[in-house]
């Protein structure tokens, strides 16, 4: 198969390269595309140097089977037809197509089969915070239907891409050197701070990031009536998002059965031994593929409530890895043999 990465020089694009180097996709040729600024850069894939080509409106995608696209929503909208017109499957990491009715929004542990019905040859990769949450919610949904979810996120600088991580690094270095701290990427200084805003505010007082969790969860889980209320916070962590989640189910669940469900669910690692101070933390989860879950307990404010803590690497499972897993599923199902 021929595979392309669009946005190869960005943080997620670089993660795509690392993941494709690690996993066993049947790749004959890998193509890298980027902006005019990235054009000409070279990256190593399985011992070979590959040069980034400039993304243009031409026939460069004619013989490409899958394009992993992570170059921003405006680029995805502009180039979708160019990428897909010869039959390429575009797995898009932006928010451009997520809520389109004829574009599947896929997390393989939850709704993998949706990827097989992509009439526009576009498959959307969900928002990073939504991905790790629904992987955990699906384990509970198998025990009893979920009525409502409250979630507070603690989102790392990596959620704002390479520039977000670089700004946090520079602020750390400036503080040590006794120099003024520069603020450009985030609304305020992130170092030694928490910013209760991720993305812009909407008319209802929630941010776009929070509303993504509301809408995307419903679509992925095929649950149009599930209620999700989110508060998204940017924290001075370099990589890996954390979430405190409160779930109400139709049937009251015990902590033991929820713990067993997490222990056997695909894509989840259970770390829930609080007596020994064992629970998920972003420092330990960074670079890992799975969603880590711990601090499982009854919700003292709701007899049908369970609350837990989960952590996932935003760049891997929250972005590049999820897209690659979609491709792996489609290949396994013989989608490209038609």
C-alpha positions as CSV (number, residue, x, y, z in Angstrom):
1,X,0.0,0.0,0.0
2,X,1.0,3.6,-0.5
3,X,0.5,5.9,2.5
4,X,0.8,9.7,2.8
5,X,1.2,12.0,5.8
6,X,-0.1,15.5,5.3
7,X,1.4,17.9,7.8
8,X,4.5,15.8,8.3
9,X,6.5,18.4,10.1
10,X,4.0,19.2,12.8
11,X,3.9,17.5,16.2
12,X,1.2,15.0,15.1
13,X,2.9,14.4,11.8
14,X,6.1,13.5,13.5
15,X,4.2,11.2,15.8
16,X,2.7,9.5,12.7
17,X,6.2,8.9,11.5
18,X,7.3,7.3,14.8
19,X,4.2,5.1,14.9
20,X,4.5,3.9,11.3
21,X,8.1,3.0,12.1
22,X,6.9,0.9,15.0
23,X,3.9,-0.8,13.6
24,X,3.5,-3.4,10.8
25,X,1.4,-1.6,8.2
26,X,2.0,-3.1,4.7
27,X,3.6,0.1,3.3
28,X,5.3,0.0,-0.1
29,X,5.8,3.7,-0.3
30,X,5.4,6.6,2.2
31,X,4.9,10.1,1.0
32,X,5.2,13.2,3.1
33,X,3.4,16.5,2.3
34,X,3.5,19.9,4.0
35,X,3.3,23.6,3.5
36,X,5.8,25.6,1.4
37,X,7.7,26.3,4.6
38,X,8.1,22.5,5.2
39,X,8.8,21.6,1.6
40,X,12.3,20.1,1.2
41,X,12.7,18.9,4.7
42,X,13.8,15.3,5.1
43,X,12.8,12.7,7.6
44,X,13.8,9.1,8.2
45,X,11.4,6.2,7.7
46,X,12.7,2.7,8.1
47,X,16.2,3.7,7.3
48,X,15.3,5.8,4.2
49,X,15.3,9.6,3.8
50,X,12.0,10.9,2.6
51,X,11.6,14.5,1.4
52,X,8.5,16.6,2.2
53,X,6.6,17.6,-0.9
54,X,4.6,20.8,-1.0
55,X,0.8,20.1,-0.8
56,X,-0.7,21.3,-4.1
57,X,-3.9,20.9,-6.1
58,X,-2.7,18.3,-8.5
59,X,-2.7,14.5,-9.0
60,X,-0.1,13.6,-6.4
61,X,-2.5,11.4,-4.5
62,X,-3.5,9.3,-7.5
63,X,-1.8,6.1,-6.4
64,X,-2.1,6.7,-2.6
65,X,-4.4,4.4,-0.6
66,X,-4.5,6.3,2.7
67,X,-3.7,9.8,3.7
68,X,-3.2,10.7,7.3
69,X,-4.0,14.4,7.4
70,X,-3.0,16.7,10.3
71,X,-2.5,20.2,8.9
72,X,-5.4,22.1,10.4
73,X,-9.0,22.4,9.6
74,X,-8.7,25.0,6.8
75,X,-6.2,22.9,4.9
76,X,-8.4,19.8,5.3
77,X,-11.4,21.7,3.9
78,X,-9.4,23.1,1.0
79,X,-7.6,19.9,0.0
80,X,-10.2,17.2,0.8
81,X,-11.3,16.9,-2.8
82,X,-7.8,16.9,-4.1
83,X,-6.8,14.2,-1.7
84,X,-9.8,11.9,-2.3
85,X,-10.7,12.4,-6.0
86,X,-8.7,9.4,-7.1
87,X,-10.0,7.1,-4.4
88,X,-7.6,7.9,-1.5
89,X,-9.1,7.4,2.0
90,X,-8.5,10.6,4.0
91,X,-8.2,10.1,7.7
92,X,-8.5,13.6,9.0
93,X,-7.3,14.8,12.4
94,X,-8.9,18.2,12.3
95,X,-12.4,19.2,13.4
96,X,-13.4,20.1,9.8
97,X,-15.6,17.1,9.1
98,X,-16.3,15.5,12.5
99,X,-20.0,16.4,12.7
100,X,-20.8,15.8,9.0
101,X,-23.5,13.2,8.7
102,X,-21.8,11.4,5.8
103,X,-18.4,11.3,7.5
104,X,-17.8,8.6,10.1
105,X,-16.2,9.7,13.4
106,X,-14.3,6.8,14.7
107,X,-12.5,5.4,17.8
108,X,-11.7,1.8,17.0
109,X,-12.4,0.5,20.5
110,X,-15.9,1.9,20.3
111,X,-17.3,2.1,16.8
112,X,-14.7,0.6,14.4
113,X,-17.2,-0.7,11.9
114,X,-18.3,2.9,11.1
115,X,-15.1,3.4,9.2
116,X,-16.2,0.9,6.6
117,X,-19.0,3.3,5.5
118,X,-17.3,6.4,4.2
119,X,-19.1,7.6,1.1
120,X,-16.9,10.7,0.8
121,X,-13.8,8.7,1.4
122,X,-13.2,10.8,4.5
123,X,-13.0,9.5,8.0
124,X,-12.7,11.9,10.9
125,X,-10.4,11.4,13.9
126,X,-12.2,12.8,17.0
127,X,-10.9,15.4,19.4
128,X,-8.1,14.2,21.7
129,X,-10.1,14.7,24.9
130,X,-13.1,12.9,23.4
131,X,-11.0,9.9,22.3
132,X,-9.6,9.0,25.6
133,X,-12.9,9.6,27.4
134,X,-15.0,7.4,25.1
135,X,-12.5,4.5,25.3
136,X,-13.2,4.5,29.1
137,X,-16.9,5.2,28.8
138,X,-17.4,2.2,26.4
139,X,-16.3,-0.2,29.1
140,X,-19.0,1.2,31.4
141,X,-21.6,1.3,28.7
142,X,-21.2,-2.5,28.3
143,X,-22.4,-2.9,31.9
144,X,-25.2,-0.3,31.9
145,X,-26.3,2.5,29.6
146,X,-24.8,5.8,30.5
147,X,-27.3,8.6,31.3
148,X,-25.0,11.5,31.8
149,X,-21.3,12.4,32.1
150,X,-19.5,15.3,33.8
151,X,-15.9,15.7,33.0
152,X,-13.1,18.1,33.9
153,X,-10.0,18.0,31.7
154,X,-6.4,18.8,32.6
155,X,-4.9,19.4,29.1
156,X,-1.2,19.4,28.4
157,X,0.7,21.9,26.3
158,X,0.9,19.2,23.6
159,X,-2.7,19.8,22.9
160,X,-1.7,23.1,21.2
161,X,0.9,21.4,19.1
162,X,4.6,21.8,18.8
163,X,4.4,25.6,19.4
164,X,2.5,25.0,22.6
165,X,5.1,22.7,24.0
166,X,7.9,25.0,22.8
167,X,6.3,28.0,24.6
168,X,6.1,26.0,27.9
169,X,9.8,25.0,27.5
170,X,10.9,28.5,26.9
171,X,9.0,29.8,29.9
172,X,10.7,27.2,32.1
173,X,14.1,28.2,30.7
174,X,13.4,31.9,31.1
175,X,12.3,31.5,34.7
176,X,15.5,29.6,35.6
177,X,17.6,32.3,33.9
178,X,15.6,35.1,35.6
179,X,14.4,36.5,32.2
180,X,10.9,37.8,31.4
181,X,8.5,35.1,30.3
182,X,7.0,35.4,26.8
183,X,3.3,34.6,26.1
184,X,2.3,34.0,22.5
185,X,0.5,30.7,22.0
186,X,-1.7,30.7,25.1
187,X,-4.0,33.4,26.5
188,X,-1.8,33.7,29.6
189,X,1.4,32.4,31.0
190,X,1.1,28.6,31.3
191,X,4.0,28.0,33.6
192,X,2.9,27.8,37.2
193,X,-0.7,28.5,36.1
194,X,-4.0,26.9,35.1
195,X,-6.0,28.4,32.2
196,X,-9.7,27.5,32.4
197,X,-10.1,28.0,28.6
198,X,-9.3,25.7,25.7
199,X,-10.4,27.1,22.4
200,X,-12.8,30.0,22.0
201,X,-16.1,30.5,23.9
202,X,-19.5,29.9,22.4
203,X,-22.7,31.6,23.1
204,X,-23.7,29.2,25.8
205,X,-20.6,29.9,27.9
206,X,-18.9,26.7,27.0
207,X,-15.8,26.6,24.8
208,X,-15.6,24.9,21.4
209,X,-13.4,22.2,23.0
210,X,-16.1,21.5,25.6
211,X,-18.8,21.4,23.0
212,X,-16.7,19.0,21.0
213,X,-16.8,16.5,23.9
214,X,-20.6,16.9,24.0
215,X,-21.4,16.4,20.3
216,X,-18.6,13.9,19.5
217,X,-19.4,11.5,22.3
218,X,-23.0,11.3,21.1
219,X,-21.9,10.5,17.6
220,X,-19.2,8.0,18.4
221,X,-21.2,6.0,20.9
222,X,-24.4,6.2,18.8
223,X,-26.1,7.7,21.8
224,X,-27.9,10.9,20.8
225,X,-29.5,11.3,24.2
226,X,-26.4,11.0,26.4
227,X,-25.7,14.2,28.3
228,X,-22.1,15.4,28.6
229,X,-21.0,18.5,30.5
230,X,-17.3,19.4,30.3
231,X,-14.9,22.0,31.7
232,X,-11.6,22.0,29.8
233,X,-8.5,23.4,31.5
234,X,-5.0,23.9,30.1
235,X,-2.3,22.9,32.6
236,X,1.5,23.3,32.7
237,X,2.2,19.7,31.7
238,X,4.2,19.0,28.6
239,X,2.4,16.0,27.3
240,X,-0.6,13.7,28.0
241,X,-4.1,14.9,29.0
242,X,-5.8,13.9,32.2
243,X,-9.6,13.8,32.9
244,X,-11.7,13.5,36.0
245,X,-15.0,11.9,35.0
246,X,-18.3,11.4,36.8
247,X,-20.7,8.9,35.1
248,X,-24.3,8.2,35.9
249,X,-25.7,4.9,34.6
250,X,-29.3,3.5,34.4
251,X,-28.4,0.7,36.8
252,X,-26.3,1.3,39.9
253,X,-22.9,-0.3,39.4
254,X,-20.4,-1.5,42.0
255,X,-16.8,-0.4,42.0
256,X,-15.7,-4.0,41.6
257,X,-17.6,-4.6,38.4
258,X,-16.5,-1.3,36.9
259,X,-12.9,-2.2,37.9
260,X,-13.2,-5.6,36.2
261,X,-14.7,-4.0,33.1
262,X,-11.8,-1.6,32.8
263,X,-9.3,-4.4,33.4
264,X,-10.5,-6.4,30.4
265,X,-11.5,-3.6,28.0
266,X,-9.4,-3.1,24.9
267,X,-7.1,-0.1,24.9
268,X,-7.2,0.4,28.7
269,X,-4.6,-0.1,31.4
270,X,-6.0,-0.3,34.9
271,X,-3.8,1.5,37.6
272,X,-6.0,1.6,40.6
273,X,-4.2,0.8,43.8
274,X,-4.5,4.1,45.7
275,X,-3.4,2.5,49.0
276,X,0.0,2.1,47.4
277,X,-0.2,5.5,45.6
278,X,-0.6,3.8,42.2
279,X,-2.8,5.8,39.8
280,X,-2.3,7.2,36.3
281,X,-0.2,10.4,35.9
282,X,0.8,12.2,32.7
283,X,4.5,12.0,33.5
284,X,4.3,8.2,33.4
285,X,1.8,7.8,30.6
286,X,3.5,10.0,28.0
287,X,4.7,7.9,25.1
288,X,2.3,5.1,25.8
289,X,-0.5,3.9,23.5
290,X,-3.3,3.0,26.0
291,X,-5.7,5.0,28.1
292,X,-4.8,4.6,31.8
293,X,-7.6,4.5,34.4
294,X,-7.6,4.7,38.2
295,X,-9.1,6.3,41.3
296,X,-12.4,4.4,40.7
297,X,-15.0,5.0,43.4
298,X,-18.7,5.5,44.0
299,X,-20.0,9.0,43.5
300,X,-21.0,10.2,46.9
301,X,-23.5,12.6,45.4
302,X,-25.3,10.1,43.1
303,X,-26.4,6.6,44.0
304,X,-26.1,5.6,40.4
305,X,-22.8,7.4,39.9
306,X,-19.2,6.2,39.4
307,X,-16.2,8.5,39.2
308,X,-12.7,7.8,38.0
309,X,-9.5,9.4,36.7
310,X,-8.0,8.7,33.3
311,X,-4.9,9.8,31.5
312,X,-3.8,9.4,27.8
313,X,-1.1,10.6,25.6
314,X,-2.7,13.3,23.5
315,X,-0.4,13.0,20.6
316,X,-0.5,9.2,20.4
317,X,-3.9,7.8,21.3
318,X,-5.5,11.3,21.2
319,X,-4.3,11.9,17.6
320,X,-1.9,9.9,15.4
321,X,-2.3,6.4,16.9
322,X,-6.1,6.5,16.8
323,X,-5.9,7.3,13.1
324,X,-3.4,4.5,12.4
325,X,-5.6,2.1,14.3
326,X,-8.5,3.1,12.0
327,X,-6.4,2.2,9.0
328,X,-5.2,-1.0,10.5
329,X,-8.8,-2.1,11.1
330,X,-9.8,-1.2,7.6
331,X,-6.9,-3.2,6.2
332,X,-7.7,-6.2,8.4
333,X,-11.3,-6.1,7.1
334,X,-10.2,-6.2,3.5
335,X,-11.5,-2.7,2.7
336,X,-8.7,-2.0,0.2
337,X,-9.0,-5.4,-1.5
338,X,-12.3,-4.4,-3.1
